Each structure stands twice: as C-alpha cells, then as structure tokens.
Amino acid sequence: MGAVSKPAEQIEIALLLEAIYQRYQYDFRGYSLGSVTRRLVQAQHHFGCRSLSMLQEKVLHEPAMLPKLLDFLTIQVSEMFRDPSFFRTLREKVVPHLKTYPSLKVWVAGCGEGEELYSLAILFREEGIEDRTIFYATELNPTALKKAEAGIYALDRIALFTENHRNSGGRSSLSDYYTAAYGAAVFDKTLRSRAVFAQHNLVADHVFAEVQLVSCRNVLIYFNRDLQDRAIGLFKDALVRGGFLGLGARESLRFSRHADSFADFAPTERIYRRTASLAADMELGHGLA
C-alpha cells in the first residue's frame, strides 16, 4: 500500500474532525493542525486502522470509540506544582491580593487529571485561604475528569511532585496530603471538598461564574489563534477587575485581541491581571467582567 499523500491526509483529518463535531458535538476543528495530526495518527495505529478514513468510520458507527479517541485528542500531560516558580510567585505575589477578598472563586480550566487543582488546593490551605475558596475544575474529557475527582496518582510520580512542591515554597511536606497504598498515592479527599468538577468546553461553552483567579496552563498551545482568542475572552469575562490569569510557560497574551484587557503582573511566569479596560471592552463588544 503506497504512502498517503499529505493533501489526502489533510482532507481525511478535516473530514474526521467534522464527523466528530456533527455526530457528537465535540469540536476539534480549531485545534492546532500539527498537534491534532500527531494525535490522530497515533490513534489510527493504536486502533489498527489502515487510514484515517477507516478511523472515521469506526468513530461514526461505534459510539464506544468516542471516549477512547478523546483520550488521544485530549492528552493529559501534567504534574503537581509543575513549573515550581509559577506556584512560588502565586504564593508570594498573588495570594496577598487574594487574601483581601472575603470569599474566593478559582477556575482551573482544562484541569486534566487534577494535578493543577490539587496543587492549588494545597497552596491555598498552606496560605490559610482554602476555607473561603470554591474551586471550579473543568475539563472536556469525562474520563480525565473522573480521574481528577478521584485524586489517585501512581506512586512513582510522587518524588517529582514532592520536589516541585518543595521548590514552590511549600510550607509542609507533601506526604501530609496523601496516603500511599498498593502502588498509588490517594490524596486527602478534603482537598476536593471545596471543588466543583464539571465538563466544560472552551471551544463552545460560556462563562459560568465570576472568579478572582483563572489557571489555564498548557492548554492554549493546542489551539489555533481564533480558539486561543475565544478562550482568553472567556477568561476575561469571568475575571473580576483586578483578578488574575495564569497561563503556561509557552503561552502568552501578546498577540491576543484581548491583550488590552490585561496587564503584565509577573510576565516571566505568565501571570496577568485583569484591568478596568472600558475602552477595549466596548470596542470588542463585551460588557465589563
């Protein structure tokens, strides 16, 4: 069988993504083409399909295939306290501002399997503001969301989590927050007692709460420019004026049409602050957050 030409492969990808959207209302059409191509080719080989068209046929006619394919299209790659300097900056520079609010709401967008949520819950507990905070942990992939809610991680990952926590300025031992058993670490269920877990699609869904902090790290890198703008617009509309947005190390607001609604707060760590940019909001046709 000859190699599939690149144009033919691109047509197959476009048709497959359109089929997923039309059949199941999951919209990956605006995701980065390079990232989507790699993931779909991996899925094609994993499921023993000779072509992406065959993968499309299976997805359309075998509904049980969808959650399996979502595991490829929404690859979960994270760790607790990932990029410790980000969390140290949150602890030292952002938390003092958050402490001025009588109650707090935090949106962990694209929470994956929950590493970011538990990192923030631990940090907020150590800084004495957990008991006045509600965490919204949202994720497109329902399988990942269930894992986030369970809070169970392989024990061989804990050494890295522990090192990251220590380097982030942790005020205790990470071992205070989990129980080890049968090769897994089960995190204290009280860490998620103030968390709301929900499916949410940054591509299609809307703002659901007013929040003081949005953490959406290493998600936007998988979106094209239009989808990045849409997501940042959601974060802008969700944040109170003076609220904070944390992005991943390779993400930026620099080229976003919503950039004027934010000020650099800790640019090295990709932390931004929502400004009272009335002119920018009116020009873009949005109300104030």
KETIZA-723014 format. One record per residue: x, y, z of N, C-alpha, C, O, CB in turn; residue in one letter. Coordinates in steps of 0.1 Angstrom, whole numbers, plus 5000, padded with zeros to 4 digits. Glycine has a CB too. Layout:
N
XYZXYZXYZXYZXYZa;...
END
This chain:
289
500949885000500050005000500950125000501850145009499050005012m;500750214991501550334990501250435001500250435007501350404977g;502250525003502050625014500950725010500850754998503450705016a;500250765020499150865017499850995015500651045023498150865029v;499351075005499951205002499451295013498451285019499551254989s;500251405016499951495026498651565024497851575033501051595027k;498351615012497051675009495851575012494851615018496951724995p;496051455009494951355011494751335026493651325031495351215005a;495951335034495851315048495151435055494351425064497251295054e;495451555050494751675055493251675052492451725061495451805049q;492851625041491451615038490751515047489751535053491251565023i;491451395050490951295059490751355073489851325080491851175059e;491751435077491751495091490551595092489851585101493051565094i;490351675081489251775081487951705082487051745089489351865069a;487851595074486551515074486351445087485151445092486551415063l;487351395093487251325106486851425117485951395125488551255110l;487451535118487151635128485651685126484951715136488051755128l;485251705113483951745110482951635115481851675120483751785095e;483251515112482451405116482251395131481151375136482951275111a;483351415139483251415153482351525158481551515167484651435160i;482451645152481651755156480151735152479251755161482151885149y;479851685140478451665136477851555144476651565147478451635121q;478551455147478051335154477951355169476951305175478851205151r;478951415175479051415190479151555196479151565208480251335194y;479251655187479351795192480651825200480651925207478151835200q;481651755197482951785202483751855191483851795180483751655208y;484151975193484752055182486252065183486752145191484052195181d;486951995175488452005175488952075162490152065159489051865176f;488052135155488352185141489352305142490052335133487152225134r;489352375154490252485155491452455163492252545167489452595162g;491752325166492952295173494152305163493952295151492852155179y;495352325169496552325161496652205152496652095157497752335171s;496852225139496752115129497952015132497751895131496952175115l;499052065135500251975138499951885150500251765149501452055141g;499451945161499151865173498051765170498151645174498751955184s;496951805163495851715160496351605151495951485153494651795154v;497151635141497651535132498451425139498151305137498451595121t;499351465148500151375155499251275164499451155164501151445164r;498251335170497351265179496451165171496251045175496551355187r;495951205160495051125152495851005145495350895144494351205141l;497051035141497950935135498250825146498250705143499250985129v;498550875158498750775169497550695172497650575174499150855182q;496350755172495150685174494850585162494450465165493950775175a;495150625150494950535138495750405140495250305138495450615126q;497050425144497850305146497450225158497450095157499350345147h;497050295168496650215181495450135178495350015183496350315192h;494450185170493250105168493350015155492349965151492050205166f;494550005149494749915138493949955125493549875118494249785142g;493850085123493150135111494150165100495250215102492350265114c;493850125088494750145077494850285072495850335066494350055065r;493850365076493850505072492950585082492250525090493250525058s;493050715081492250805090490750795086489950815094492750945089l;490550765073489150745069488550625076487350625079489050725053s;489350515078488850405085488550435099487550385105489850285084m;489450515105489250565119487950645120487150635129490350645124l;487650725110486450805109485250715109484250735116486450895097q;485250605101484150515100483850445114482750435117484450405090e;484950415121484750345134484150445144483250405151486050295139k;484550565143484050665153482550695150481750715159484850795152v;482250705137480850735133479850625137478750645141480750765119l;480350495136479450385137479650305150478850215152479650295125h;480650335158480850275170480950375181482050425184482150175170e;479850415188479850525198480850495209481350595215478550545203p;481150365212482150335223483550385219484350395228482050195226a;483750415207485050465202485350605207486550645209485250455187m;484350685208484550825211485350855223486350925223483250895212l;484950795235485850825247487250775246488150845251485250765259p;487450675238488850625236489550725227490750745230488750485229k;488950775217489550875208489851005216490851065214488750895196l;488951045225489151165233490351155241491051255244487951195242l;490751035245491951015253493251055245494251095250492050875258d;493151035232494251075223494151225220495151295220494150995210f;492951275217492851415213492951515225493251635223491451445207l;492851465237493051555249494051495258493751455270491651575257t;495251475253496351415260496651485273496751615273497651405251i;496651415284496851475297498351465301498851355304496051415308q;499051575300500451575304500651685314500751805311501351605291v;500751645327500951745337501651685349502051565349499651815341s;501851765359502451715372502051815383501751935380504051705371e;502051775395501751865406502851975407504051945406501551795419m;502452095409503352215411504352225399505452255401504152195424f;503752195387504552205375505052345373504352445376503752155363r;506352365370506952495369506852555383506152655385506352585359d;507652505393507552555407507652705409507052755418508652485415p;508452775400508552915402507252985399506953095405509552975392s;506352925391505052985389504252985402503653085406504252905378f;504252865409503552855422504152935433503452985442503452705426f;505552955432506153035442505753185440505453255450507653025441r;505553225428505153365425503653375429503353485435505253395410t;502853275427501453285432501453305447500753385452500653155428l;502253225454502353225468502753365474502153415483503253115473r;503853415467504453535473503853665468503853765475505953525470e;503353665456502853795450501353795447500753905448503653815437k;500753685444499353685441498453665453497453735455498953585430v;498853575461498053545473497853665482496753675488498753435481v;498853745485498553865493497353955488496654005496499753955494p;497153955475496054025469494753945471493754005474496254055454h;494853815469493653735471493153735485491953725488493953585466l;494053755495493653755509492753875512492153875523494853755518k;492753975503491854095506490454065503489554145507492354205498t;490153955496488753915493488153835504488753745510488653845480y;486853865508486253785519485853645514485853545522484953855523p;485653625501485453495495486153485482486253595475483953455494s;486553365477487253355465486653245456486153145461488753325468l;486753265443486453165434487653145424488153245419485153195426k;488053025421489152995413488652905402488052795405490352935421v;489052935389488652845378489952775373490852845368487952925367w;489952645374491052565369490552515356489852405355491552455379v;490852585345490252545332491152445324492352465323490152675323a;490552335320491352235314492152165324493452145323492352285303g;491452115335492152065347492851925345493551875353491152055358c;492551865333493151735331492851635341491651615345494651745330g;493751565347493551465357493751525371493751445381494551345355e;493751655372493651715385494951765392494851825403493051625394g;496051745386497251785392497351935396497751975407498451755384e;496852015387496852165389495852195401496152285409496452245377e;494752135401493752165411494252125425494252215434492452075409l;494852015427495351975440496552065444496752085456495851825440y;497352105434498452195437497952325443498452375453499252225424s;496852375437496352505441495652485455495752575464495352565431l;494952375457494252345469495252345481495052395492493452225469a;496352275478497452265489498052395492498152435503498552165484i;498352475481498852605483497952695491498352765500499252665469l;496652695487495652775494495552735508495352815517494352775487f;495652605511495552555525496752605533496552655544495452405526r;497952595527499152645534499152795536499752835546500352605526e;498452865528498353015529497153065537496953185538498453075516e;496352965542495253005550493953055543493153125549495653095560g;493853035530492653085523491852975517490853005509493153185512i;492152855519491352745513489852745518488952725510491952615516e;489652775530488352765536487352875531486152865534488352765551d;487852975524486953075518486953065503486553165496487353215523r;487452955497487652945483486752835477486652725483489052915479t;486152855466485552755458486352735445486652835438484052785454i;486752615442487552585430486552515420485852425423488652485434f;486552575408485852515397486852445388487652505381485052625388y;486852305388487752235380487052175368486152095369488352115388a;487352235356486652195344487552135334488752155333485952325338t;486952045326487751965316486751905306485651875308488451845323e;487251905293486451855282486351695283485251645280487151885269l;487451635286487451485286486851425299487351445310488851435285n;485651355298485051305310485851195317485751185330483651245307p;486651125310487551025317488551085325488751045337488250935306t;489151195320490151265328489551335340490151335351490851375319a;488351385338487651455349487351355361487451395372486251515344l;486951235357486751135368488051105376488051085388486251005362k;489151095368490451075375490851195384491351175395491551055364k;490451315379490751435388489951425401490451455411490451565380a;488751385399487851375411488351275421488151285433486451355407e;488951165416489451055424490651095432490851055443489650935416a;491551175425492751225432493751105435494351105446492451295444g;493851015426494850905428495850905417495550915405494050765428i;497150895421498250905412499250795415499450755426498951045413y;499950755404500950645406502050695415502450805415501550615392a;502450595424503450635434504750675428505450755435503650515443l;505050625417506350665411506450805406507550855402506750565399d;505350875406505251015402505451115414505751225413503951055395r;505351055426505351135438506651205441506651315447504851055450i;507751145438509051205441509151335433509651435439510251115437a;508751345421508751465413507751565419508151685420508451445398l;506551525422505651615428506151675441505951795444504251535431f;506851595449507351635462508451745460508551845467507951515470t;509351715450510451815447509851945442510252055446511351755437e;508851935433508152055428507552135440507652255440507152025418n;506852065449506152135460507252205469506952315473505452025468h;508352135471509352205480509952325473510152425479510452095483r;510152315460510752425452509752545450510152655447511252385439n;508452515452507452615451507252695464506452785464506152555447s;508052665474507952735487506952665496506452725505507552875484g;506652535494505752465503506052475517507252475521505752315499g;505052495525505252515540505152385548505152395560504252625545r;504952275541504852145548505352045539505952065529503352125552s;505251915543505651805535504451765526503351755531506151685543s;504751735514503651685505502951555511501851535508504151665491l;503751475518503251355523502151375533501451285537504451275530s;502051495538500951525547499551525540498551515547501051665553d;499551525527498351535520497851405512496851415505498451645510y;498651295514498251175507498551055515499351055525498851165493y;497850945512498150815518498650725507498050715496496850755525t;499750655509500250565499499750415502499850375513501850565500a;499350355491498850215492498850155479498350215469497450215499a;499250025478499149945465499750025453499150015442497749915463y;500850085455501550145444500950285439501250335429501550055432g;500050335447499350465444499350555456499450515467497950435439a;499250685452499050785463497650845462497250895451500150905461a;496950835472495550875473495551005481495751015493494550775479v;495151115474495251245480493951265489492851225486495351365470f;494251335500493151365510491951415504491951515497493751455521d;490851355506489551395500489151535504488351605498488451295503k;489651585516489351715520489851825510489351935510489851745534t;490851785503491451885493490451915482490552015476492751825487l;489551825479488551845469487151875475486151885468488451725460r;487051895488485851925494485252055490484052085491485951925509s;486052145485485652285481485752295466485852405460486452395488r;485752185459485952185444484652135438483952045442487152085440a;484352195426483252165418483852105405484452185398482252285415v;483551985402484051925389483051925379481851885381484651775392f;483351975367482351985356482951975343484052025341481552115358a;482251915333482651925319482452065314481352125316481951815311q;483452115307483352245301484252245289485352195289483752355311h;483652305278484352305265484752455262483852535259483552245254n;486052485262486452615260486152665245486152785242487952635262l;485952565237485652595223484252635221483952725212485952475214v;483252585229481852605226481052665238480052725236481252485222a;481552645250480752685262481052825266481952885261480952585274d;480352875276480353015280480853025295481052925302479053075278h;480953145299481353175313480253135322479053155319481653325315v;480553075334479553025343479753085357478853065366479652875344f;480753165359480953225373481953345372482653355362481553115383a;481853425382482753535383483853495393483553445404482053675389e;485153505389486253445397487353545399487453645392486753325389v;488153515409489353605412490653555405491653625404489553615427q;490653425402491853365396491453255386490553175388492753295407l;492053265374491853165364493253105362494253175359491353215350v;493352965363494552895359494252805348493452715348495052815372s;494852835336494752755324496052745318496452825309493652825314c;496852645322498252635318498452515309498052405312499052615331r;499152545298499452445288498252385281498252265279500352335295n;497252465279496052425272496052505258495752445248494752445280v;496252625259496152715247497152685236496952715225496352865251l;498252615240499252575230498652485220499252465209500452525237i;497552415223496952315214495852385205495252315197496352205221y;495652515207494552585200495152665189496352715190493752675209f;494452695178494852795168494552925174493952945184494152765154n;494953035166494853165171493353205175493153275185495453265161r;492453165166491053205169490553145182489853205189490153165157d;490853015184490352945196491053005208490453015219490652795195l;492353045207493053105218492353235222492153265234494553135214q;491953315212491253435214489953415221489553485230491053515202d;489253305217487953275223488153245238487353295246487253165215r;489053155241489353115254489753235263489253245274490353005255a;490653315258491053435266489953525268489853595279492253505259i;489053535258487853625260486953565271486353645279487053625247g;486853435272486053375283486753405297486053445306485953225282l;488053395297488753425310488553575314488353605325490253385309f;488653655304488453805306487153825312486953905322488653885293k;486053765306484753795311484453725324483553775332483753735300d;485153625328484953555341485653635352485253625363485453415340a;486753695349487553755360487053895364486553975356488953785355l;487053905378486754045383487854135379488954085376486554035399v;487554265379488654355377489654345388489354355400488054505376r;490954335384491954305394492254165396493154125404491554375407g;491454075390491653935391492853885383493453965375490453855386g;493253765385494553715379494353595370493453515372495453675390f;495153595359495153485349496553425349497553495347494653535335l;496653295350497953225349497953135337497053045336498153145362g;498853155328499053065316500252985317501052995327499053155304l;500452895307501652805307502852885303502852995297501352685299g;504052815305505352885302505552915287506253005284506452785306a;504852845278504952875264503752955258503552955246505152745256r;502953005267501753075263501853225266502553265275500453015269e;501153305259501253445261499953515256499153465248502453505253s;499753635261498653725257499053815246498253895241497953795268l;500353815242500953915234500153945221500054055217502353875231r;499753835215499053855202497553845202496853845192499653755192f;497053835214495553825216494853965214495454065218495253765229s;493653955208492954085207492354125220491854235221491754065197r;492554045231492054085244493254135253493054155265491353965251h;494354145247495554185255495354315262495954325273496754195245a;494654405257494454535263493654525276493554625284493854635254d;492954415278492154395290492954335301492454315312490954305287s;494254325299495154265309496454345311496854415301495454115306f;497054345322498354405325499254295329498854195335498254515336a;500554305325501554215329501654225345501854335350502954235322d;501654115352501854115366503154055370503954105377500654045373f;503353935365504653865366504853795353504653675351504553755378a;505353875343505453825329506253705327506053625319505953935320p;507353695335508253575334507553455337507753345331509453595343t;506553455346505753345350504453335343503653245346505553345365e;504153425333502953425325501753445334500653385333502753295317r;501853545344500753575352500353725349501153815348501153565368i;499053735346498453865341497353905350496753825358497953855327y;497054035350496054095359494954165350495254245341496554185369r;493754135353492554195346492454335349492454375361491254115349r;492454425339492354565341490954615339490154545333493354635332t;490754735343489454805340489554875327489555005327489054905352a;489554795316489854855303488454875296488154795287490754765295s;487754975300486455005294486555025279485654975272485855125301l;487455105275487555135260487755005252487154985242488755235258a;488654925257488954795250487754705250487454645240490154725256a;487054695261485854615262484754665253484054585246485354605276d;484554795252483454845244483754825229482954805221483254995247m;485054845226485454825212485254685207484954665196486954865210e;485454585216485254445213483854405215483554285212486154355221l;482954495219481554455220481254375232480254305232481154385208g;482054385243481754305255481454395267481854515267482954215258h;480654345276480454425289481654405298482554325294479254375296g;481754475308482754455318482654325326481554285328482854575328l;483754275330483654155338483354195352483254105361485054075338a;
END
